[in-house]
Amino acid sequence: MPQLIPTPWLALLIFSWTIFTAIVLPKVLKHSFPDNPTLPSKQNLSKNKWDWSWH
């Protein structure tokens, strides 16, 4: 069964992961989003109670 011989598959696996970690991964990690979300401050929250006038 040629599928069980690890020689070509192991080399291909190691080579592909080396390319991925050396070239692709740093490019992906350098990506930044143009507008980072900011958390709303707690002081801006309204303290008014909602009035359910229709009940």
Backbone bond lengths (Angstrom), bond angles and torsions (degrees), N, CA, C in turn:
res aa  C-N    CA-C-N  psi(-1)  N-CA   C-N-CA  omega(-1)  CA-C   N-CA-C  phi
1 M - - - 1.445 - - 1.533 109.32 -
2 P 1.303 119.12 110.10 1.463 120.99 -175.71 1.529 113.21 -71.68
3 Q 1.334 118.36 -18.33 1.458 119.49 -179.69 1.526 112.21 -69.62
4 L 1.327 117.15 -22.48 1.451 120.65 -177.02 1.523 112.86 -87.49
5 I 1.307 118.58 -5.83 1.460 121.35 177.65 1.536 107.07 -79.81
6 P 1.339 118.89 115.11 1.460 120.19 -172.57 1.528 115.27 -80.58
7 T 1.325 118.29 -5.53 1.458 120.19 -172.65 1.533 113.52 -59.90
8 P 1.327 121.80 -56.91 1.473 117.81 -178.53 1.530 112.78 -73.79
9 W 1.329 118.34 -33.22 1.459 121.25 -176.20 1.518 111.73 -73.20
10 L 1.308 116.74 -37.53 1.461 120.08 179.28 1.525 110.53 -67.51
11 A 1.310 117.34 -42.29 1.461 120.57 178.47 1.526 110.92 -64.71
12 L 1.310 117.25 -40.18 1.461 121.17 178.28 1.526 111.24 -65.86
13 L 1.304 117.31 -40.29 1.454 121.46 178.17 1.524 111.38 -63.93
14 I 1.311 116.61 -46.43 1.469 120.55 -179.96 1.525 110.37 -65.38
15 F 1.309 117.95 -41.56 1.465 121.68 -179.84 1.531 111.14 -64.94
16 S 1.323 117.43 -43.53 1.462 119.79 -178.73 1.527 111.46 -67.97
17 W 1.333 119.22 -38.56 1.460 120.90 177.59 1.522 111.59 -70.46
18 T 1.328 117.47 -31.11 1.467 120.35 176.11 1.520 110.08 -65.97
19 I 1.317 117.49 -43.51 1.463 120.96 177.55 1.525 110.21 -64.42
20 F 1.305 116.66 -42.45 1.459 120.17 -179.23 1.524 111.66 -62.15
21 T 1.323 117.73 -46.83 1.465 119.89 -176.84 1.519 112.51 -76.07
22 A 1.317 118.51 -25.85 1.461 120.41 -177.37 1.518 113.06 -88.87
23 I 1.321 118.67 -32.58 1.463 120.89 -173.19 1.522 111.99 -112.84
24 V 1.290 117.29 -53.89 1.462 120.92 -171.33 1.533 111.93 -75.10
25 L 1.307 118.32 -44.97 1.453 121.80 -174.76 1.529 113.33 -62.11
26 P 1.334 121.60 -44.88 1.464 119.52 176.75 1.526 113.43 -63.01
27 K 1.331 117.93 -33.82 1.464 119.93 177.62 1.524 111.19 -67.21
28 V 1.302 116.98 -38.02 1.454 120.23 179.37 1.526 110.35 -70.52
29 L 1.319 117.50 -39.24 1.451 120.29 -178.03 1.524 112.72 -71.78
30 K 1.343 118.83 -22.76 1.456 121.64 177.77 1.519 112.83 -77.59
31 H 1.309 117.62 -13.63 1.463 121.23 -177.89 1.523 110.05 -67.29
32 S 1.310 116.22 134.51 1.460 120.55 175.85 1.521 109.08 -127.85
33 F 1.284 115.37 148.07 1.450 120.59 179.86 1.524 109.27 -82.07
34 P 1.325 118.62 141.64 1.463 120.74 -175.25 1.528 114.24 -67.82
35 D 1.301 118.35 -33.28 1.460 119.46 179.75 1.522 109.57 -129.58
36 N 1.317 114.70 105.28 1.458 120.28 179.67 1.527 109.36 -77.80
37 P 1.317 117.66 136.48 1.462 119.39 179.97 1.531 110.82 -70.87
38 T 1.295 115.81 142.65 1.460 120.70 176.60 1.516 108.87 -111.16
39 L 1.289 115.07 145.13 1.451 119.99 179.68 1.526 109.47 -78.49
40 P 1.310 117.78 137.43 1.465 118.93 178.17 1.527 110.20 -71.82
41 S 1.292 116.51 141.96 1.460 119.16 179.25 1.522 109.64 -75.83
42 K 1.308 115.33 153.84 1.459 120.17 -178.20 1.521 111.45 -74.67
43 Q 1.305 118.44 -19.32 1.455 121.19 -179.36 1.524 111.60 -72.54
44 N 1.300 118.07 -25.64 1.456 120.83 -178.71 1.520 113.44 -80.78
45 L 1.296 117.30 -8.14 1.457 119.71 -178.52 1.521 110.56 -71.66
46 S 1.275 115.76 140.45 1.457 121.29 -179.61 1.521 109.85 -79.28
47 K 1.315 115.89 136.25 1.470 120.67 179.10 1.533 111.53 -97.96
48 N 1.316 116.80 1.69 1.455 120.04 -178.69 1.517 111.11 -71.95
49 K 1.313 114.73 140.50 1.448 120.71 178.33 1.531 109.24 -83.81
50 W 1.300 117.03 140.50 1.458 120.94 179.84 1.531 108.37 -74.96
51 D 1.282 115.81 131.22 1.443 121.01 -179.63 1.522 109.78 -97.45
52 W 1.325 116.24 114.32 1.465 121.29 179.76 1.516 108.04 -90.19
53 S 1.299 116.57 79.51 1.463 120.44 -172.65 1.529 113.63 -71.35
54 W 1.304 119.09 -19.30 1.464 120.05 -176.56 1.522 112.71 -87.59
55 H 1.324 118.23 1.84 1.469 120.05 177.20 1.489 110.26 -107.30
